[in-house]
Amino acid sequence: MYSARMSTPERLIESTRELLWERGYVGTSPKAIQQHAGAGQGSMYHHFAGKPDLALAAIRRTAEEMRATAEAVLGGSGSAYARVEAYLLRERDVLRGCPVGRLTMDPDVIASDELRAPVTATLDWLRDRLAGILQEGVDQGEFAPALDPRETASAIVATVQGGYVLARSSATPTAFDAAVRGLLVLLRGMTTGCGAPVDAPAATTSSN
């Protein structure tokens, strides 16, 4: 499953990331992590103080990856609308859900200030990044002055996270796609015609 050149700590972190996404904190036992990583108990406790320490490293890694993935799209070229649209339409494994968003529904993660911190920081970063792009669009006359960048950014994040929930509950990405298309129509309605497309295209999501 993992490259032979991957170190034991890396295998443990990656295994914990996968298991947290699939099973949550309680369902991710030290034994399951060791089996998934192909590492012994001694190796695990040599590199990490225990499950909470390893979970924190895994959550931080997941948060960093989410930021990098989002920034690769949001930091691209094009108008503010085009960059937000690209973020909303990027390919996602919709039925697995968001690895960071799902942590907010894990009571053990939310109950821990330390484990919750990277989750909160990442979602705050995403809202701030989107708000900055939307503000840029308002300043450049692309969006109407009535558009509130921070409130709209919060609506975008909420739509994406809620779309994952709707898709998982119906076992199809259709609901996610519909939510994204609806949001793009609303966002397009706030444009002034400078740099925004005439019609919002269909969402392209992955059901794998």
Secondary structure, DSSP 8 states (H G I E B T S, - for coil): ---TTS-HHHHHHHHHHHHHHHHHHHH--HHHHHHHHT--HHHHHHH-SSHHHHHHHHHHHHHHHHHHHHHHHHTSSS-HHHHHHHHHHS--BGGG--TTGGGGG-HHHHH-HHHHHHHHHHHHHHHHHHHHHHHHHHHTTSB-TT--HHHHHHHHHHHHHHHHHHHHHHTSTHHHHHHHHHHHHHHHTTB-SSS--SS------B--
